């Protein structure tokens, strides 16, 4: 693969990535970002999540950011642009893997290979990654995992493969499912069929990722002894099975509606249609192993996503697409197998045309969908910002410009006609902390800024009924009662 071809692929991927995330180019703020702001970047990196969770590279990067005295907005934008660049390099890596197992002499095959590589990386689950201020580190983890598999399976350089896997895990552990699914796919590309040799090859990356995880876990366990930090236990070991069984019952929501990051059933329809076409092709050409292998690939990608079920809650109010990345990669994974291990995209005209139509639709819709979803997230940010600024304005009119802190309580008047589906888009509803009635303290401190500290108290419902209109269309009512600002929000 020539350098010129790599540059062209990466540049096109960068341009498409910038177009896809155009709404985030002036910043986006998740609850994690707002917590980092209120906690302080240096303290968050050294005393909170990054160090305690074994994400050492995030800690190092954010310690450097804290010394540079950059604003949260600038840090986010730097990370976003770095994420797009890193993800574009990952696109080149996937393209290179395809080119290893398929000669891409014809121009149309190169275009198809690029499109598949792009949707493998820039899929709808990546949107969830891009919400976070450390998105570049998460995407770097994906890049290092792909590089690890390239070194381990293709180039048979196991030591380098282990080093890359180790770096990836110390960047972000939630990418492990990507490693598992992609390892299976590359082994199948290499050996064409599932046999004893295939499993012998698959054992090597399995050992590598297990060793990398053990070293990361040892680091997490040692942190409290090296530092004065408390051990972070996201979920007690004895509760993992309960969490897994609970999440398993809700996992179908991830498959069917992709947590609203992709239109309901569409992902499943595209997967099913692709598998049905290859099944017909396999039966007619007496190559039954092709549809069987594709069904296995589909199953592996789903099962690898389920690895995170014991550790993360599946909740309609919480988006966790970043740990279900293999689901976003499934369609591209199926198409990688088709282009590398079959002649469907070359000699079989009717099958080729159908597959190209499916690919073109998914590729173009994927970009459009990313723009749409990111816009809905930005609207959520704007709702929270407008609320915080209105509260700030009214409080400053009473207290003056020199206010340093204030006590507040917040009460919601819920309109029975207001649901996630009518007044607000579900993505906007779920990502606005005001509408979601969560973490308003961090949200207001972030948007009000200037060192002003809001202190949230519990409301007295009796005071609410005595001093506020409860049957009103006013979106916001604020009154100071006994040194506490009562904020009544109509949603």
FINUMI-951028 format. One record per residue (C-alpha): residue number from 1; x, y, z. Coordinates in steps of 0.001 Angstrom, whole numbers, plus 500000, padded with zeros to 6 digits. Layout:
BEGIN
NUM, X, Y, Z;
...
END
This chain:
BEGIN
1, 500000, 500000, 500000;
2, 501600, 503240, 498819;
3, 502086, 506307, 501007;
4, 500110, 508446, 498554;
5, 497108, 506113, 498878;
6, 497318, 506251, 502693;
7, 497386, 510062, 502639;
8, 494391, 510283, 500294;
9, 492350, 507843, 502418;
10, 493186, 509630, 505678;
11, 492434, 513077, 504205;
12, 489034, 511974, 502860;
13, 488242, 510354, 506225;
14, 489256, 513556, 508065;
15, 487056, 515705, 505814;
16, 484070, 513374, 506230;
17, 484714, 513231, 509989;
18, 484731, 517022, 510271;
19, 481498, 517227, 508261;
20, 479901, 514543, 510452;
21, 480836, 516303, 513711;
22, 480391, 519869, 512496;
23, 477970, 520690, 515344;
24, 480594, 519715, 517931;
25, 483347, 521902, 516467;
26, 482465, 524763, 518819;
27, 482309, 522438, 521828;
28, 480008, 519945, 523497;
29, 479620, 519375, 527223;
30, 478558, 516057, 528739;
31, 477893, 515588, 532453;
32, 481406, 514137, 532783;
33, 482848, 517333, 531311;
34, 480837, 519438, 533735;
35, 482019, 517306, 536664;
36, 485625, 517748, 535529;
37, 485083, 521508, 535480;
38, 483610, 521609, 538988;
39, 486202, 519181, 540386;
40, 489163, 520835, 538641;
41, 491088, 519266, 535760;
42, 494226, 518456, 537780;
43, 492327, 516968, 540729;
44, 490073, 514943, 538442;
45, 493103, 513510, 536613;
46, 495205, 512756, 539698;
47, 492680, 512074, 542450;
48, 489568, 510885, 540695;
49, 488462, 508791, 537732;
50, 491522, 508536, 535478;
51, 494174, 507371, 537950;
52, 491788, 505289, 540050;
53, 490320, 503547, 537014;
54, 493674, 502599, 535514;
55, 493394, 505076, 532622;
56, 496919, 506390, 533016;
57, 497236, 508015, 529594;
58, 494106, 510089, 530214;
59, 495613, 511155, 533540;
60, 498896, 512199, 531904;
61, 497212, 514152, 529103;
62, 494886, 515993, 531469;
63, 497677, 516831, 533907;
64, 499410, 518503, 530957;
65, 496186, 520317, 530041;
66, 495874, 521606, 533614;
67, 499313, 523224, 533403;
68, 498463, 524803, 530036;
69, 495533, 526621, 531674;
70, 493231, 526009, 528712;
71, 489473, 526437, 528927;
72, 487227, 523371, 528930;
73, 485921, 524401, 525513;
74, 489413, 524510, 523997;
75, 490338, 521168, 525568;
76, 487189, 519574, 524148;
77, 487791, 520971, 520642;
78, 491440, 519820, 520691;
79, 490268, 516342, 521707;
80, 487562, 516265, 519046;
81, 489985, 517192, 516252;
82, 492535, 514701, 517603;
83, 489766, 512053, 517701;
84, 488925, 512640, 514047;
85, 492613, 512430, 513107;
86, 493197, 509255, 515160;
87, 490005, 507654, 513818;
88, 491111, 508470, 510263;
89, 494377, 506627, 510912;
90, 492261, 503680, 512132;
91, 490335, 503827, 508832;
92, 493662, 503495, 506989;
93, 494553, 500517, 509218;
94, 491292, 498714, 508384;
95, 491745, 499509, 504674;
96, 495266, 498075, 504883;
97, 493929, 494858, 506464;
98, 491349, 494517, 503670;
99, 494096, 495115, 501091;
100, 496186, 492369, 502725;
101, 493539, 489727, 502022;
102, 492054, 491205, 498852;
103, 493862, 492654, 495861;
104, 492351, 496110, 495304;
105, 493559, 496709, 491764;
106, 490249, 497995, 490428;
107, 489279, 501552, 491368;
108, 485718, 500642, 492351;
109, 487026, 498000, 494768;
110, 489277, 500626, 496380;
111, 486274, 502920, 496815;
112, 484217, 500090, 498302;
113, 487085, 499136, 500639;
114, 487395, 502750, 501808;
115, 483658, 503057, 502460;
116, 483646, 499823, 504481;
117, 486718, 500931, 506446;
118, 485129, 504300, 507172;
119, 481856, 502890, 508515;
120, 483789, 500354, 510585;
121, 485315, 503233, 512587;
122, 482946, 506198, 512124;
123, 479764, 504352, 513085;
124, 476840, 505442, 515260;
125, 478367, 504080, 518490;
126, 481343, 506395, 517991;
127, 479029, 509389, 518489;
128, 478766, 508453, 522157;
129, 482571, 508457, 522430;
130, 482760, 511932, 520886;
131, 480596, 513363, 523676;
132, 483463, 513055, 526128;
133, 486348, 515404, 526718;
134, 488793, 512472, 526588;
135, 487415, 511067, 523315;
136, 490877, 511164, 521716;
137, 492204, 508707, 524320;
138, 489275, 506317, 523759;
139, 489766, 506452, 519977;
140, 493512, 505973, 520490;
141, 492657, 502800, 522408;
142, 490747, 501511, 519371;
143, 493676, 502388, 517077;
144, 496187, 500585, 519300;
145, 493945, 497511, 519551;
146, 493650, 497302, 515753;
147, 497426, 497797, 515480;
148, 497924, 495062, 518091;
149, 495864, 492601, 516042;
150, 497691, 493606, 512864;
151, 501056, 492901, 514523;
152, 499914, 489719, 516292;
153, 497896, 487933, 513606;
154, 499028, 489367, 510272;
155, 502700, 490204, 510873;
156, 503160, 487586, 513635;
157, 505091, 490031, 515841;
158, 503603, 489007, 519159;
159, 505750, 491209, 521418;
160, 504770, 494361, 519554;
161, 501180, 493152, 519531;
162, 501246, 492768, 523311;
163, 502805, 496232, 523781;
164, 500077, 497871, 521653;
165, 497348, 495973, 523515;
166, 498831, 497086, 526843;
167, 498866, 500739, 525737;
168, 495266, 500390, 524517;
169, 494017, 498992, 527843;
170, 495764, 501730, 529819;
171, 493995, 504229, 527540;
172, 490483, 502817, 527982;
173, 489270, 499358, 529011;
174, 485816, 499683, 527437;
175, 487266, 498907, 523999;
176, 488001, 495256, 524893;
177, 484865, 494024, 523018;
178, 486256, 495652, 519844;
179, 489472, 493637, 520223;
180, 487629, 490351, 520697;
181, 485290, 490743, 517711;
182, 487992, 492104, 515397;
183, 490438, 489330, 516370;
184, 487835, 486736, 515362;
185, 487198, 488532, 512049;
186, 490889, 488858, 511105;
187, 491577, 485207, 511953;
188, 488680, 484219, 509701;
189, 490031, 486418, 506903;
190, 493421, 484729, 507289;
191, 492303, 481091, 507433;
192, 489029, 481351, 505448;
193, 487302, 478765, 507621;
194, 486851, 477842, 511271;
195, 489036, 474864, 512108;
196, 491749, 473766, 514556;
197, 494351, 476091, 512995;
198, 491919, 478995, 513275;
199, 491419, 478401, 516995;
200, 495149, 477997, 517603;
201, 495684, 481426, 516046;
202, 492807, 482945, 518008;
203, 494283, 481765, 521322;
204, 497304, 484075, 520899;
205, 495411, 487426, 520863;
206, 493173, 486027, 523628;
207, 496224, 485445, 525860;
208, 497600, 488876, 524980;
209, 494431, 490759, 525939;
210, 494003, 488725, 529143;
211, 497576, 489535, 530227;
212, 497075, 493230, 529399;
213, 493857, 493283, 531449;
214, 495548, 491545, 534400;
215, 498355, 494125, 534428;
216, 495810, 496936, 534273;
217, 493817, 495376, 537119;
218, 496972, 495000, 539233;
219, 497688, 498687, 538662;
220, 494167, 499626, 539781;
221, 494544, 497475, 542915;
222, 497961, 498979, 543730;
223, 496863, 502615, 543319;
224, 495411, 502897, 546885;
225, 498713, 501599, 548322;
226, 500932, 503876, 546224;
227, 498740, 506951, 546719;
228, 496215, 508065, 549309;
229, 493328, 507501, 546925;
230, 490442, 505198, 547760;
231, 489880, 502108, 545660;
232, 487234, 502600, 542979;
233, 484807, 499694, 542738;
234, 482256, 500346, 540038;
235, 480275, 497266, 540964;
236, 480857, 494686, 543711;
237, 481969, 491319, 542326;
238, 479006, 489565, 543922;
239, 476650, 491975, 542176;
240, 477997, 491401, 538668;
241, 475844, 488366, 537958;
242, 472732, 490200, 539126;
243, 473668, 493173, 536951;
244, 474370, 490884, 533989;
245, 470997, 489116, 534231;
246, 469184, 492446, 534659;
247, 470964, 494003, 531671;
248, 470496, 490886, 529569;
249, 466738, 491409, 529757;
250, 467198, 494927, 528353;
251, 469901, 494143, 525816;
252, 467302, 493739, 523085;
253, 466801, 497519, 523277;
254, 470396, 497971, 522161;
255, 469787, 495632, 519208;
256, 466441, 497073, 518159;
257, 466748, 500819, 518719;
258, 470504, 501314, 519312;
259, 469623, 503644, 522207;
260, 468116, 505982, 519591;
261, 471506, 506620, 517997;
262, 470165, 504901, 514882;
263, 466570, 504600, 513645;
264, 464651, 501797, 515308;
265, 465042, 498405, 513602;
266, 467110, 499887, 510720;
267, 470419, 498421, 511915;
268, 468788, 495013, 512293;
269, 467108, 495306, 508882;
270, 470412, 496100, 507139;
271, 472168, 493205, 508912;
272, 469325, 490804, 508071;
273, 469115, 491893, 504442;
274, 472872, 491451, 503970;
275, 472786, 488002, 505558;
276, 469765, 486921, 503495;
277, 471439, 487994, 500222;
278, 474578, 486025, 501081;
279, 472467, 483028, 502148;
280, 470749, 482959, 498743;
281, 474133, 483381, 497066;
282, 475635, 480562, 499160;
283, 472822, 478132, 498377;
284, 472781, 478887, 494624;
285, 476563, 478642, 494240;
286, 476852, 475723, 496686;
287, 479134, 477762, 498940;
288, 477146, 477282, 502121;
289, 480172, 478048, 504297;
290, 479943, 481756, 503353;
291, 476525, 482495, 504918;
292, 477378, 480223, 507856;
293, 480582, 482174, 508542;
294, 478739, 485483, 508220;
295, 476076, 484378, 510709;
296, 478889, 483385, 513072;
297, 480562, 486797, 512596;
298, 477244, 488507, 513354;
299, 476835, 486367, 516492;
300, 480399, 487032, 517680;
301, 479967, 490794, 517336;
302, 476778, 490646, 519391;
303, 478248, 488364, 522049;
304, 481406, 490453, 522376;
305, 479231, 493475, 523168;
306, 477597, 491499, 525951;
307, 480919, 491190, 527794;
308, 480321, 494621, 529323;
309, 476842, 493758, 530634;
310, 478004, 492894, 534189;
311, 479716, 496284, 534535;
312, 477446, 498920, 532995;
313, 473765, 499681, 533591;
314, 471373, 499630, 530647;
315, 469064, 502485, 531499;
316, 466902, 504625, 529226;
317, 468297, 507702, 530952;
318, 471951, 506764, 530407;
319, 473706, 506373, 527047;
320, 476463, 503758, 526970;
321, 477069, 503223, 523253;
322, 480839, 503515, 523755;
323, 480964, 500066, 525413;
324, 478795, 498475, 522710;
325, 481052, 499482, 519826;
326, 481043, 496044, 518146;
327, 477341, 496535, 517393;
328, 478186, 499645, 515384;
329, 480952, 497709, 513610;
330, 478856, 494632, 512753;
331, 477659, 495672, 509283;
332, 481159, 496757, 508274;
333, 482591, 493515, 509698;
334, 480187, 491463, 507562;
335, 481098, 493495, 504470;
336, 484838, 493100, 505170;
337, 484380, 489320, 505077;
338, 482337, 489576, 501869;
339, 484924, 491699, 500024;
340, 487889, 489614, 501230;
341, 486594, 486046, 501187;
342, 483998, 486010, 498361;
343, 483656, 487139, 494759;
344, 480211, 488684, 495339;
345, 481511, 492218, 494716;
346, 483277, 491199, 491495;
347, 481689, 488539, 489311;
348, 478104, 488093, 490497;
349, 476348, 491099, 488969;
350, 472942, 490964, 490690;
351, 474464, 490232, 494104;
352, 477154, 492845, 493562;
353, 474596, 495521, 492673;
354, 472449, 494760, 495719;
355, 475480, 494811, 498046;
356, 476734, 498098, 496586;
357, 473284, 499648, 497030;
358, 473212, 498493, 500676;
359, 476729, 499855, 501238;
360, 476011, 503200, 499565;
361, 472836, 503630, 501572;
362, 474463, 502739, 504892;
363, 477560, 504839, 504203;
364, 475641, 507999, 503249;
365, 472940, 507524, 505898;
366, 475603, 506983, 508545;
367, 477049, 510451, 507853;
368, 473611, 512082, 507763;
369, 472614, 510298, 510975;
370, 475766, 511456, 512786;
371, 475061, 515081, 511835;
372, 471463, 514715, 513021;
373, 472312, 513086, 516372;
374, 475084, 515565, 517175;
375, 472716, 518446, 516414;
376, 470191, 517015, 518886;
377, 472925, 516810, 521533;
378, 473849, 520441, 520944;
379, 470228, 521472, 521416;
380, 470331, 519765, 524830;
381, 473416, 521797, 525739;
382, 471654, 524979, 524651;
383, 468588, 524229, 526791;
384, 470802, 523776, 529871;
385, 472875, 526873, 529105;
386, 469809, 529088, 528591;
387, 468346, 527851, 531886;
388, 471581, 528478, 533815;
389, 472030, 531944, 532309;
390, 468434, 532898, 533124;
391, 468903, 531759, 536733;
392, 472171, 533701, 536914;
393, 470552, 536858, 535549;
394, 467657, 536794, 537999;
395, 469852, 536004, 541011;
396, 472330, 538762, 540130;
397, 469456, 541242, 539890;
398, 468725, 540448, 543554;
399, 472224, 539792, 544943;
400, 474384, 541953, 542679;
401, 477347, 541069, 540468;
402, 479674, 540118, 543347;
403, 477786, 536979, 544357;
404, 480092, 534045, 545156;
405, 477582, 531328, 545984;
406, 473881, 530766, 546482;
407, 471549, 528167, 547920;
408, 468837, 526832, 545672;
409, 466274, 524131, 545370;
410, 464592, 523008, 542188;
411, 461073, 521707, 541699;
412, 459590, 520346, 538479;
413, 456044, 520846, 537294;
414, 455605, 517934, 534904;
415, 453190, 518539, 532063;
416, 451264, 515328, 531384;
417, 451494, 516075, 527656;
418, 455276, 516307, 527789;
419, 457024, 513078, 526890;
420, 460334, 512199, 525356;
421, 458568, 511644, 522053;
422, 456542, 514812, 521473;
423, 457829, 518059, 522998;
424, 461506, 517115, 522747;
425, 463523, 514740, 520624;
426, 464500, 511737, 522769;
427, 468247, 512383, 522368;
428, 467770, 516022, 523385;
429, 465555, 515019, 526314;
430, 468003, 512411, 527560;
431, 471058, 514682, 527339;
432, 469624, 517836, 528853;
433, 470355, 517704, 532570;
434, 467574, 520207, 533141;
435, 464946, 518106, 531366;
436, 466321, 514903, 532862;
437, 466167, 516459, 536346;
438, 469708, 515315, 537141;
439, 472978, 516914, 538240;
440, 471680, 520481, 537968;
441, 474262, 521663, 540515;
442, 477232, 520750, 538306;
443, 475415, 521964, 535201;
444, 474664, 525424, 536673;
445, 478162, 525851, 538091;
446, 479586, 525005, 534669;
447, 477435, 527410, 532637;
448, 477307, 530251, 535182;
449, 481057, 530067, 535745;
450, 483025, 532947, 537342;
451, 483640, 530838, 540438;
452, 479998, 531083, 541537;
453, 479019, 527980, 543532;
454, 475392, 526800, 543557;
455, 474491, 524679, 546595;
456, 471475, 522444, 546092;
457, 469030, 521792, 548944;
458, 465881, 519691, 549233;
459, 462702, 521616, 548472;
460, 459772, 522112, 550849;
461, 456650, 521204, 548894;
462, 454511, 523272, 551256;
463, 456490, 526405, 550402;
464, 456135, 525605, 546692;
465, 452348, 525364, 546915;
466, 452070, 528550, 548990;
467, 454316, 530755, 546820;
468, 454148, 529513, 543249;
469, 451619, 529048, 540506;
470, 451323, 525324, 539930;
471, 448885, 525660, 537060;
472, 450898, 527777, 534647;
473, 452661, 527735, 531317;
474, 455607, 529759, 532606;
475, 458744, 527760, 531894;
476, 460634, 529174, 534880;
477, 459707, 530786, 538196;
478, 462334, 531961, 540697;
479, 461779, 533405, 544199;
480, 464090, 533947, 547152;
481, 462525, 532537, 550321;
482, 464453, 532342, 553619;
483, 467851, 532805, 551884;
484, 467086, 529974, 549477;
485, 466273, 530432, 545789;
486, 463300, 528320, 544869;
487, 463407, 527455, 541166;
488, 460231, 526010, 539707;
489, 460648, 524571, 536221;
490, 457722, 523712, 533968;
491, 458541, 520817, 531638;
END
